[in-house]
Amino acid sequence: MFLAAQVSIYPLRKTDLSQAIDMALDVFKKYELEITAGAMSSIISGEDENLFSAIKEAMQKTSEQGEIVMVATFSNACPVSKHS
């Protein structure tokens, strides 16, 4: 199934937020997901197995850097995909 997710990552008690965010984006790229990075969140989309595996690995890897909050919203309808 093709899914999309809006993902936000919030490193806690850090002055440099970009390291954890960049790490998560690198994980998403590794799983060959489509990525639209934004200022407050990113939209990732792809096959459900890849998407959920990438979310899990991104949480694990960013958590190694310290405390993290990750917020994700999943949809099989928006954005509408040509994969439907």
KAVEN-V226453 format. One record per backbone hydrogen bond with DSSP energy under -0.5 kcal/mol. CO is the residue of the C=O (numbers start at 1). NH is the residue of the N-H. E is the energy in kcal/mol with one decimal. If there is no record, write none. Layout:
co = [CO/CO]
nh = [NH/NH]
e = [E/E]
//
This chain:
co = [1/3/4/5/5/6/7/8/9/10/15/17/18/19/20/21/22/23/24/25/26/27/28/29/34/36/41/42/42/43/44/45/46/47/48/49/50/51/52/53/54/55/56/57/58/59/60/61/62/63/67/69/71/73/75/81]
nh = [48/46/75/7/44/73/42/71/11/69/17/21/22/23/24/25/26/27/28/29/30/31/33/32/45/43/38/7/44/36/5/34/3/51/52/53/54/55/56/57/58/59/60/61/62/63/64/64/65/66/12/10/8/6/4/84]
e = [-2.8/-2.2/-2.6/-0.6/-2.8/-1.9/-2.6/-2.6/-0.5/-1.8/-0.7/-1.5/-3.2/-1.9/-2.1/-2.3/-2.2/-1.8/-2.4/-2.2/-1.9/-1.3/-1.7/-2.0/-2.0/-2.4/-1.5/-3.2/-0.6/-2.5/-2.8/-2.9/-2.8/-2.6/-2.8/-2.0/-2.5/-2.4/-2.1/-2.5/-2.9/-2.2/-2.3/-3.0/-2.5/-1.9/-1.0/-0.5/-1.3/-1.1/-2.6/-3.3/-2.7/-2.4/-2.7/-1.2]
//
